[in-house]
Amino acid sequence: MRKPTFNAVAAALLSTVACPAHAQPPSTPAPPTAPEPALSDPMPERRVAFPGGVTASTDIVFSTIPGYRPITLDLYRAASASGPRPLVIYIHGGGWMNGHTRQSGAFSDFPAVLADLAARGYVVASLEYRLSREAPFPAAIDDVRTAIRFLKANAASYGIDAGRVGVWGGSAGGQLAALAALDCGAAPGGADKANATQSDCVQAGVGWYGVYDFAIMPKSNIPQAENAYLDCEKASCPADRVAAASPAAHVDRKDPPMLLIHGTEDRVVPVSQSQELAAKLKAAQVPVTLDIIAGVGHSWIGANEAATRAASLRALDLTFRFFDARLKARLKDSR
């Protein structure tokens, strides 16, 4: 008797395998649709936990302008917070061309710094803004003002006391923080006019080694960054544009209290920038504290790691104490 070949046996085995003639993939719900283009982001808010019961909600979109990336902020809040808390807004540096919400100077974990401030009784926001290569002045300050209005408009949701708001920044962020503090109250002038009924004024401002008067900045220091930000060669920029970007040009008696901190050895932004703004504020009878840290330069960088750390911690302690003094108590100024 002839034995079946391998191919015949294989065919017979395959014919016995259960394989429905009309097998269907597992059923899944049909995706939902909207009656119009759905432009919102359906991904859940990402949250990061920190010590002290603080949670950071990251990448909250506060401004959407056609043709630009969504502009976002990180928001730090303590879970144990009871009642509205003062708001502190941090604005990063980077020559108006670089940087991000989670970086400042030599601090290797700046989100932990912001979370620590939140644990002390604040809601803390750290902002993105359009960089100078994306859009020059006044785009960045427009974004800062938009963020202030957005946070005030959502004060109830975020546990914010909209009458106690401070701004703080370093380097380019110091310039933006000072400009936001010293030039406010006008109708929204940028591309994003959302929350127009909210005031963009604040009750306290802190600047670390910022540019406060472009007209007197030395020509050799940061010309590329300045020119890109102002969108003109500074030497030939219109005087009114230079003034509009300079916090020192907006000083008046209605300005909120300011803290300015600078290092004596700063070769990027000379210490005279803080000294001259402090003098103008004092002449206008605006409460101002000027602290000069000897032996350190931009970003609190000193001769060695110990000097950098000491200066960084000193600036941070002064900043936290300033906000405690100016924002923890109910302010009479209702700007």
Secondary structure, DSSP 8 states (H G I E B T S, - for coil): -----HHHHHHHHHHHS---TT------------SS---S--S--EEEEEGGGEEEEEEEEEE--TTS--EEEEEEEETT--S-EEEEEEE--STTTS--TT-BTTBTTHHHHHHHHHHTT-EEEEE----TTTS-TTHHHHHHHHHHHHHHHTHHHHTEEEEEEEEEEETHHHHHHHHHHHS--S---SS--TTTTS----SEEEEES----GGGS-TTSSHHHHHHHHTS-GGGS-HHHHHHT-GGGG--TT---EEEEEETT-SSS-THHHHHHHHHHHHTT--EEEEEETT--GGG--SSHHHHHHHHHHHHHHHHHHHHHHHSS--S---
